[in-house]
Amino acid sequence: MLLAGLIAAPALGQPGASLSSFQLLRFDAAARTAALGGAYTAMGDGDVNVLFYNPAAMGPATSDAPSLSYLNHLSGINAGTLAYSRTVPSLRTTVGAGLRFVHWGTLQRRTVRGERAGTFSAGDVALTLGGARALGARVRVGANIHFLYSQIDRAQATALATDIGVLYHVPARRLRLGASVRHLGVSLRGYARRAVSLPMDLQVGVSKRLAHLPLLLTLTAYDLTEMGTGVEGGSTIDHVMGHLTLGGELQLGDALRLRAGYNHRRSRDLASTADGGDLGGLGGGFGVAVGGVVVDYAYNSWSALGGLHQFTLRADLDAL
């Protein structure tokens, strides 16, 4: 029961939030992705954190621009992300690496009779290595491999997973189309000798930067391997919207960007009123650029449960 509670609490409202192990993989990797509602599969404009959504989007624009993120989750849960990529001209390939972790906090241990028996902790770690390269002028392909480790008290679990992605760019229209298969893997060691499951996800996305307005729009269709699932008790529209995340970013000059995003499934799952008329599922934030350094912030409403705060520091080493 404890394990189910650990998994279900942060999974609620996450894209493709069926119960599985390594829910760390469903956390938003960085503040910009969180502010845009996780609609990141077709992004490719220089944020190295795109490697966690579509490895094909890594490239010269993400090279030598490390990123460090911190997420203050609910109930004392803390998470962080470190990401970096570098282009190797001799190989015509951009290689990337990432490290994600989550600490689930200090938990009360109890005996089978419900008596207190001290405390314990739990945590997950994911190490990611990836690569991407161009196939012609418009197409990029990429892949990641993840080594996953999880610990709950003295129980441990490990797994290997991979991502495969493709990105198609139409520069004249400022348009990108992307697709990725994420977290396709195998359990190496499970809790109590039982194999763990991974949150596999098929995503397809599009991003469009408007020609006459400094606005970037992005949309991702996710959990496409589970099209029979959606919003419990919802209408047909709810089921369709339950597989979509949407985001927008408005650029105000060279230094400031304002962002907003929406996840309909999260909104319906977290709604605290009968008509769903609260802010659950909405996110927003901003990015401030000073020289070669960008500071991003995101806030995501989890309705009556509270809100999530996420911070990211990105740096363009070539510009410093």
C-alpha positions in Angstrom: 0.0 0.0 0.0 2.8 2.4 0.8 4.5 1.8 -2.6 1.2 2.4 -4.4 0.8 5.7 -2.5 4.3 6.8 -3.3 3.6 6.1 -7.0 0.1 7.5 -7.3 0.5 10.8 -5.5 3.0 12.4 -7.9 1.6 10.5 -10.9 -1.8 12.1 -10.6 -2.4 14.3 -13.6 0.9 13.5 -15.2 0.8 12.7 -18.9 0.1 9.0 -19.3 -0.4 8.7 -15.5 -1.1 5.0 -15.3 0.5 3.3 -12.3 4.1 2.2 -13.0 7.5 2.3 -11.3 10.0 5.1 -11.9 7.5 7.9 -11.8 10.5 10.3 -11.9 10.3 9.8 -15.7 7.0 11.6 -15.7 8.2 14.7 -13.9 8.7 17.9 -15.9 12.4 18.0 -16.6 12.8 21.8 -16.3 10.9 25.0 -15.6 10.3 25.9 -19.2 8.8 22.5 -20.0 6.6 22.7 -16.9 5.4 26.2 -17.8 4.4 25.0 -21.3 2.4 22.1 -19.9 5.0 19.5 -21.0 4.3 20.2 -24.7 7.9 19.8 -25.8 8.2 17.0 -28.3 8.6 19.3 -31.3 10.8 21.9 -29.7 14.3 22.5 -30.9 15.3 26.1 -30.3 18.3 25.6 -27.9 17.0 24.2 -24.6 19.1 21.1 -23.8 16.3 19.7 -21.7 14.5 18.7 -24.9 16.7 15.6 -24.9 14.3 14.1 -22.3 11.3 14.5 -24.6 12.7 14.0 -28.1 16.5 13.2 -28.4 16.4 14.1 -32.1 16.0 17.8 -31.1 19.5 18.0 -29.7 21.8 19.9 -32.1 24.3 22.8 -32.4 21.7 25.1 -30.8 21.8 23.0 -27.6 25.5 22.5 -27.6 27.6 23.8 -24.7 24.5 25.2 -22.9 24.2 23.3 -19.6 21.0 23.4 -17.5 20.4 22.8 -13.8 16.8 22.5 -12.5 15.1 22.2 -9.1 11.5 21.1 -8.4 9.7 21.7 -5.1 7.0 19.1 -5.3 4.1 18.4 -2.9 4.4 16.8 0.5 8.1 17.3 0.9 9.1 15.7 -2.4 12.1 17.3 -4.1 13.5 16.7 -7.5 16.3 18.0 -9.7 17.7 17.7 -13.2 21.2 18.3 -14.8 21.6 18.3 -18.6 24.3 19.0 -21.1 25.1 18.4 -24.7 28.0 18.9 -27.1 28.3 18.7 -30.9 31.2 16.6 -32.2 31.8 17.9 -35.8 34.0 14.9 -36.7 31.1 12.6 -36.0 28.4 15.0 -37.3 26.6 14.1 -34.0 25.4 15.9 -30.9 25.9 13.9 -27.8 24.0 14.6 -24.6 23.9 13.5 -21.0 21.4 14.1 -18.2 20.9 13.2 -14.5 17.5 13.3 -12.8 16.7 12.5 -9.2 13.8 12.6 -6.8 13.7 12.3 -3.0 10.3 11.2 -1.8 10.9 12.5 1.7 11.0 10.9 5.1 8.4 8.2 5.6 6.9 6.5 8.7 7.7 2.8 9.0 4.9 0.7 10.6 4.6 -2.9 11.6 1.9 -5.2 10.3 -0.1 -4.1 13.3 0.1 -0.5 12.4 2.6 0.4 15.2 5.3 3.0 14.5 8.8 1.5 13.9 10.9 4.5 13.0 11.3 6.2 9.6 12.9 5.5 6.2 13.4 7.3 2.9 12.9 6.6 -0.7 14.4 8.0 -3.9 14.9 7.5 -7.7 17.8 8.3 -10.0 17.9 8.3 -13.8 21.1 8.6 -15.8 20.6 9.4 -19.5 23.0 9.3 -22.4 21.9 10.2 -25.9 22.9 11.3 -29.4 21.3 13.0 -32.4 22.4 13.8 -36.0 20.9 15.3 -39.1 19.6 13.3 -42.1 19.6 15.9 -44.7 18.7 19.6 -44.3 15.4 19.2 -42.5 15.3 15.9 -40.6 17.1 14.9 -37.4 17.0 11.6 -35.6 18.2 10.7 -32.1 18.1 8.1 -29.3 18.7 7.9 -25.6 19.5 5.2 -23.2 18.5 5.5 -19.5 19.9 3.6 -16.5 17.2 3.7 -13.7 17.7 3.1 -10.0 15.1 3.2 -7.3 15.2 2.6 -3.6 12.5 2.3 -1.0 14.0 1.6 2.5 16.2 -1.4 1.8 14.4 -2.5 -1.3 15.9 -1.7 -4.7 15.0 -1.8 -8.3 16.9 -1.1 -11.5 15.9 -0.9 -15.2 17.2 0.0 -18.6 15.1 2.1 -21.0 15.5 3.8 -24.4 14.0 6.7 -26.3 13.9 7.1 -30.1 12.9 10.3 -31.8 12.6 12.2 -35.1 12.3 15.9 -35.7 11.3 17.6 -39.0 12.0 21.3 -39.4 10.5 23.7 -42.0 12.5 26.9 -41.5 10.5 29.0 -44.0 7.4 28.4 -42.0 9.1 28.4 -38.6 7.5 25.0 -38.1 8.7 21.8 -36.4 7.1 18.4 -36.3 8.4 15.8 -33.9 7.7 12.2 -32.7 9.2 10.1 -30.0 8.8 6.7 -28.3 9.9 7.2 -24.7 10.8 4.8 -21.9 10.8 1.6 -23.8 12.7 -0.7 -21.6 13.2 -3.7 -19.4 13.4 -4.4 -15.7 16.8 -5.6 -14.5 15.8 -6.0 -10.8 12.5 -5.5 -9.2 11.2 -4.9 -5.7 10.8 -8.2 -3.9 12.0 -10.0 -7.0 9.0 -8.7 -9.0 9.7 -7.0 -12.3 8.9 -3.3 -12.4 7.0 -1.6 -15.2 8.0 1.5 -17.1 5.8 4.4 -18.2 6.2 3.9 -21.9 4.8 6.8 -24.0 4.4 7.5 -27.7 4.2 11.2 -28.4 3.7 13.4 -31.5 4.1 17.1 -31.4 4.1 20.3 -33.4 5.6 23.8 -32.7 5.0 26.9 -34.6 6.6 30.4 -34.2 4.2 33.0 -35.7 5.6 35.2 -38.4 4.1 38.6 -37.4 3.8 38.1 -33.6 6.6 37.1 -31.2 4.6 34.1 -30.1 5.6 30.4 -30.1 2.8 27.8 -29.9 3.3 24.2 -29.2 1.1 21.1 -28.9 1.9 17.5 -28.0 -0.3 14.4 -28.2 0.9 11.9 -25.6 0.1 8.5 -24.3 -0.9 7.4 -27.8 -0.3 3.7 -27.0 -3.3 4.0 -24.6 -5.9 5.7 -26.8 -8.6 3.7 -25.0 -7.9 5.6 -21.8 -8.6 9.2 -21.1 -10.6 11.2 -18.6 -12.6 8.9 -16.3 -16.3 9.6 -16.7 -15.6 12.3 -19.3 -17.1 13.1 -22.7 -15.6 12.3 -26.1 -14.0 15.7 -26.1 -12.6 15.1 -22.7 -11.0 11.8 -23.9 -9.5 13.6 -26.9 -8.2 16.5 -24.9 -7.0 14.1 -22.3 -4.2 13.1 -24.7 -3.1 16.7 -25.5 -1.0 19.3 -23.8 -0.7 22.8 -25.1 1.7 25.7 -24.5 2.6 29.2 -25.6 5.6 31.5 -25.1 5.5 35.2 -25.8 8.8 36.9 -26.3 9.0 40.5 -25.0 12.3 41.9 -26.3 15.5 40.0 -26.0 15.4 39.5 -22.2 11.9 38.3 -21.2 9.7 35.5 -22.2 6.2 34.8 -20.7 4.8 31.2 -20.8 1.6 29.4 -20.2 0.4 25.8 -20.6 -2.6 23.6 -20.1 -3.0 19.8 -19.4 -6.7 18.9 -19.6 -6.3 15.4 -18.1 -4.6 16.9 -15.1 -7.3 19.6 -14.9 -10.1 17.0 -14.7 -8.2 14.7 -12.3 -7.4 17.5 -9.9 -10.7 19.4 -10.1 -11.9 20.2 -6.6 -15.3 21.5 -7.8 -18.1 19.6 -9.6 -17.7 21.7 -12.7 -13.9 21.6 -12.7 -13.9 25.4 -12.5 -10.6 25.8 -10.7 -7.0 26.3 -11.8 -5.9 22.6 -11.8 -4.0 21.7 -15.0 -2.9 25.3 -15.7 0.7 26.3 -15.6 2.7 29.4 -16.3 6.1 31.0 -15.8 8.7 33.2 -17.3 12.3 33.2 -18.5 14.8 36.1 -18.0 18.0 36.2 -20.1 21.0 38.3 -19.0 24.0 37.9 -21.3 24.5 34.1 -21.8 22.5 33.1 -18.7 18.8 32.3 -18.6 16.7 31.9 -15.4 13.4 30.1 -15.8 10.6 29.8 -13.3 7.3 27.8 -13.5 4.3 27.4 -11.4 1.8 24.6 -11.9 -1.5 24.5 -10.1 -2.6 21.2 -8.5 -5.9 22.6 -7.4 -6.7 22.1 -3.7 -3.5 20.1 -3.2 -1.4 23.2 -3.8 1.1 24.2 -6.4 4.5 23.2 -7.8 7.4 25.6 -8.1 10.3 24.9 -10.5 13.5 26.8 -11.2 16.0 26.3 -13.9 19.4 28.0 -14.6 20.7 27.7 -18.1 24.0 29.0 -19.5 25.4 29.4 -23.0 29.1 28.8 -22.4 30.0 30.3 -25.8 28.4 33.6 -24.9 30.0 34.0 -21.5 
